[in-house]
């Protein structure tokens, strides 16, 4: 209080206390609401264990941070990004994305799935699955459209188009409405074209 009086006497505004460092921000609430600062504004933050970030379209993004290991079921009401390790089962109402450094030993169910790391488990998407060149999957894929640039050891079922990029390697059977194989891709298995989709 004395400091406040001294500032008023000299015509100066009191200094505001320093903001809390990012490591000490309050955690998200159990209801999936983003934490609020003292002024009521929504806090934004990047991947830390258990953090939820409100994306620009208002949907929730849950993040499993690098260095975090989870064993069990991970269920996200919105989208999920995995930068760490997960062993068990993953479900998301929207998209699941795995960074190149992420490792997953789990079956994954989501609307769309994008893998940039290593996965041991089956993928099931209502929408599309994308595996860039740096990805590796030991498991089966079921989705609408599938784009493979990495390595897959398992069967692939696409209700639409399955595309193998130039660096793709698939060891398993492919069933799809349409199949596109780029020069340089390796496909060891059989292909069945299903017009009924």
NORSULMO-V764420 format. One record per backbone hydrogen bond with DSSP energy under -1.0 kcal/mol. CO is the residue of the C=O (numbers start at 1). NH is the residue of the N-H. Records with the same first field share a line. If there is no record, write none. Layout:
CO=NH  NH
//
This chain:
1=5
2=6
3=7
4=8
5=9
6=10
7=12
8=11
21=24
22=25
29=32
33=29
35=43
37=40
41=37
48=51
51=63
53=61
55=58
59=55
60=79
61=53
62=81
64=83  84
65=68
68=85
70=87
72=89
74=91
76=93
78=94
79=62
80=97
81=64
82=99
84=103
85=70
86=105
87=72
89=74
90=109
91=76
94=111
95=80
96=114
97=82
98=116
99=102
102=118
103=86
104=120
105=88
107=90
108=124
109=92
110=126
111=127
112=96
113=130
114=98
115=132
117=136
118=104
119=138
122=108
123=142
124=110
127=144
128=113
129=147
130=115
131=149
132=135
135=151
136=119
137=153
138=121
140=123
141=157
142=125
143=159
144=160
145=129
146=163
147=131
148=165
150=169
151=137
152=171
155=141
156=175
157=143
160=177  178
161=146
162=180
163=148
164=182
165=168
168=186
169=152
170=188
171=154
173=156
174=192
175=158
176=194
178=162
180=164
182=185
186=170
188=172
190=174
192=176
//
